[in-house]
Amino acid sequence: MIDLEGFTPNRTHDAKFRPVVVEGHNWLDVTEIRYTVFLRGGDGKFYFDSKDSTHIAEGTLFPTVQMDDVDHKLMEGAARLKACTISVMEDLGVEQNKLPLARQFRLELQLNWAAASNQVSSAIYSPLTCAILTGSIQRVFFRTYTRLR
C-alpha cells in the first residue's frame, strides 16, 4: 500500500499541470483551462448558445494565459451592477448628496490569474485529491479506523 506522500505527483513551478500518474496509471492530464463569462442581454436573459461578444467572453488560463476578454467582460458586468445599484438607491430615495459619490466611485477589478492558476494546480496535485481519484483513501481510512477501535 502507498502512503499519501506516494500519491503526490512531482510538481515544479515551471510545470504546474503535469499529468497525475499514480501507480503507473495516468489519472489526469490537464490540456486546457478555459473560462467562459456570460452577461445577460438587455431582456434580462442569458444566451448560453450565443457566440456574440456582447453576451459572452472566453479566455484560457492554461496552456497560455489569455484572459483579456474575460477581464473586460467582468468589468462590464461590474459597471452594470454599479448602474443597477445607483438606480435602486434613486428608487429608494437615498439622500441626494450620496448619489454623486456612488456615481463617481471608480470600479477596479484586479484579477490575479497567476494566483488562480496556482490554486487550480494545488487542487489537482493535493495528495487527498489523488488518493480519492484512486479510491485508496478508503483503504487508508479503514485501516486507521480499525486500529483506533
Secondary structure, 3 states (H helix, E strand, C coil): CCCHHHHCCCCECCECCCCEEECCEEEECCCCEEEEEECCCCCCCCCCCCCCCCCEEEEEEECCCECHHHHHHHHHHHHHHHHHHHHHHHHHCCCCCCHHHHHHCCCCCCCCHHHHHHHHHHHHHCHHHHHHHHCHHHHHHHHHHHHHC
